[in-house]
Amino acid sequence: MKKLIAAALAALTVALFTACANDGQLAYIGDEAARAAALTGAGLSAEAVTFLGTELASRDGTEYYLVSFTSGGSRYESQVDALSGVVLQTESAPLAQSASSPAGGSITAGDAKAKALAHAGLAETDVTFIKAELDRDDGRLVYDVEFYTADHKEYDYEIDAATGEVVSFDYDVEHYAPPTAAQSPAAIVNDGSTLSAEDAKAKALAHAGLSSDNVTFIKAELDRDDGRLVYDVEFYTADYKEYDYEIDAATGEVVSYDYDAEDYAPPAASGALSAEDAKALALAQVPGASASDIREFEIDRDDGRVEYEGKIVYGGMEYEFEIDGHSGAIRNWEAEPLHD
């Protein structure tokens, strides 16, 4: 394994310096070298994986490649420094199994775009995409999809990367121009030209496809947004899906809305997880490793929730993990080569 790592690092070094720009500054290592570095960091070979995508990204001034791939029932994401080829971070999570998910248990960025467009009732020719990239939300891999229409209405979606489910969405009329001079909420309400709070609730429910019997309202009150008088309507369902609407107080138009499946529970497991179950789950992510390769293991409580934390050392790699003690979800997974 050490020879493999050394060879890969040597190859990256050669690629790095042969790719120098004419002005003497270092150039990016490129997709191919980034994928090679990601495989080395994960301790996998090219034959053992299926690549999902390689994208150039930036965080806190650091340019890096986000390399996504699957292997052995798990999905991996590696961040590889775009200049040096150093693996900054590697995360892994089990692929969710679902009848609605495509083969391999994951969707592409193009699939995520299509899911968002279908939900919004728009065609690709109607919009301009800002981004469609992988992100992690509370341990769940999602695509963050953003786009806007010709009249500057902006949409922001989170799409489950395993199932294609819409996790959350946001719509906003970003560049709305108020049609009249500003008036106080009281003055507009008193002149009889606005909807009532009950009308605003009804508009929001109709848009969400729900009835008043299905929800509990948090509020429905007047507010002013960029000079426009709106009703801020918030409610949630019995399964704690939360909706937040802004309804134009004069026209009844939906100005913006937000939906969030706040209490999503990963489908991988149910019920309490024992320490032995947690160890077995972690070892299943490292083919060939056994209980003797678990060097650290402890039970922790985070905000009342049981978590299992530990470290596996195997095959020249060190793996650190955090596993939810109730759902069995792998909250965090990091892998890096052992230092000599």
NORVEN-V551575 format. One record per residue. N is the residue number from 1. PHI is phi as a letter, one per 30 degrees, with the letter a starting at -180 (NA if undefined). PSI is psi in degrees with one decimal (none if undefined). Layout:
n phi psi
N PHI PSI
N PHI PSI
This chain:
n phi psi
1 NA -42.0
2 d -38.7
3 d -38.9
4 d -45.4
5 d -45.1
6 d -41.8
7 d -40.8
8 d -42.1
9 d -37.9
10 d -42.9
11 d -39.5
12 d -39.1
13 d -44.9
14 d -46.5
15 d -37.1
16 d -47.9
17 d -24.8
18 d -12.7
19 c 16.2
20 d 144.5
21 d 166.5
22 d -26.5
23 d 5.5
24 j -5.5
25 d 153.5
26 d 140.7
27 c 165.7
28 d 149.9
29 d -23.7
30 j 161.9
31 d -43.9
32 d -45.4
33 d -34.2
34 d -40.6
35 d -40.4
36 d -42.3
37 d -40.0
38 d -41.0
39 d -41.8
40 d -43.3
41 d -32.4
42 d -8.2
43 i 34.4
44 b 159.9
45 c 162.2
46 d -31.7
47 d -20.0
48 c 0.0
49 b 162.5
50 b 117.0
51 d 136.5
52 c -29.4
53 l 156.6
54 b 117.8
55 b 144.3
56 d 129.2
57 b 174.8
58 b 140.1
59 b 126.8
60 h 38.2
61 i -0.8
62 c 123.0
63 d 132.2
64 b 161.1
65 c 131.8
66 c 109.9
67 c 122.9
68 c 135.2
69 a 164.4
70 b 152.6
71 a 132.1
72 h 39.0
73 i 8.9
74 b 153.9
75 c 134.2
76 c 145.9
77 b 123.1
78 b 139.3
79 c 118.7
80 c 123.5
81 e 128.5
82 d -20.6
83 c -45.3
84 c -21.7
85 i 6.8
86 d 136.3
87 d 113.6
88 d -36.9
89 a 144.2
90 b 129.4
91 b 148.7
92 b 144.9
93 b 148.7
94 d 144.2
95 d 129.1
96 d 136.4
97 c 126.6
98 a 142.4
99 d -24.1
100 d -7.5
101 d 150.1
102 d 172.9
103 e 138.1
104 i -7.7
105 i 15.5
106 b 161.4
107 c 161.6
108 c 171.2
109 d -37.0
110 d -39.7
111 d -42.4
112 d -40.6
113 e -45.2
114 d -40.0
115 d -43.6
116 d -44.1
117 d -42.0
118 d -40.7
119 d -37.3
120 d -10.6
121 i 34.7
122 b 161.3
123 c 159.2
124 d -31.2
125 d -13.7
126 d -10.4
127 b 166.0
128 b 122.2
129 d 136.7
130 c -44.8
131 a 160.4
132 a 90.8
133 b 155.6
134 d 142.3
135 b 168.1
136 b 126.2
137 b 109.1
138 h 43.4
139 i 1.6
140 c 126.7
141 d 124.5
142 b 157.2
143 c 127.3
144 c 109.2
145 c 123.4
146 b 138.4
147 a 166.2
148 b 159.2
149 c 175.3
150 d -28.4
151 c 22.3
152 i 34.6
153 d 125.8
154 c 138.3
155 b 139.8
156 b 119.2
157 b 148.2
158 c 121.4
159 c 126.7
160 e 124.1
161 d -14.7
162 c -41.4
163 c -18.7
164 i 5.4
165 d 143.2
166 d 110.0
167 d -44.7
168 a 158.1
169 a 156.6
170 b 136.4
171 b 135.8
172 b 135.5
173 d 87.2
174 d -38.8
175 c 35.7
176 d 134.9
177 c 121.1
178 e 136.5
179 d -18.6
180 b 172.3
181 d 152.9
182 d 137.8
183 b 159.3
184 d 151.6
185 e -40.9
186 d -42.0
187 d -41.8
188 d -39.2
189 d -40.9
190 d -23.9
191 d 2.4
192 i 10.2
193 c 0.1
194 c 163.9
195 d 158.8
196 d 167.9
197 d -36.8
198 d -37.6
199 d -42.4
200 d -41.0
201 d -44.6
202 d -39.8
203 d -43.6
204 d -44.2
205 d -41.1
206 d -40.5
207 d -37.3
208 d -10.1
209 i 33.0
210 b 165.6
211 c 165.0
212 d -25.5
213 d -19.4
214 d -8.6
215 b 165.6
216 b 122.2
217 d 137.5
218 c -45.6
219 a 161.1
220 a 92.3
221 b 154.6
222 d 144.0
223 a 168.8
224 b 127.5
225 b 110.9
226 h 43.3
227 i 0.5
228 c 130.4
229 d 123.6
230 b 158.5
231 c 128.5
232 c 109.4
233 c 123.4
234 b 138.4
235 a 166.4
236 b 158.9
237 c 176.5
238 d -28.5
239 c 21.4
240 i 35.6
241 d 125.5
242 c 138.0
243 b 140.3
244 b 118.4
245 b 147.9
246 c 121.5
247 c 126.0
248 e 123.3
249 d -17.4
250 c -41.5
251 c -18.4
252 i 4.6
253 d 143.3
254 d 109.2
255 d -44.9
256 a 157.7
257 a 156.1
258 b 136.1
259 b 136.7
260 b 127.7
261 d 81.2
262 d -39.4
263 c 41.6
264 d 133.7
265 c 125.0
266 e 140.4
267 d -1.6
268 d -34.9
269 a 165.0
270 b 156.3
271 i 175.0
272 d 147.0
273 c 127.9
274 d 166.5
275 d -39.5
276 d -37.7
277 d -41.5
278 d -41.5
279 d -43.5
280 d -39.0
281 d -42.5
282 d -43.6
283 d -29.6
284 d -19.5
285 d -9.9
286 b 86.7
287 e 129.4
288 j -19.9
289 d 151.2
290 b 177.4
291 e -31.2
292 d -15.7
293 d -4.0
294 d 108.9
295 c -27.2
296 b 142.9
297 a 130.9
298 a 159.0
299 c 131.0
300 b 159.6
301 b 126.4
302 b 109.1
303 h 41.1
304 i -3.6
305 c 131.4
306 d 132.4
307 b 143.1
308 c 129.9
309 b 141.7
310 a -178.8
311 b 135.0
312 c 133.7
313 c 117.2
314 a 138.9
315 h 34.8
316 i 9.2
317 b 152.8
318 c 125.8
319 c 127.8
320 c 140.1
321 b 156.0
322 b 127.3
323 b 130.4
324 d 126.4
325 d -10.4
326 c -51.8
327 c -21.3
328 i 8.3
329 d 137.0
330 d 105.5
331 d -32.9
332 a 139.8
333 b 120.6
334 b 141.2
335 b 136.5
336 a 152.6
337 d 146.5
338 d 138.6
339 d 142.6
340 d none
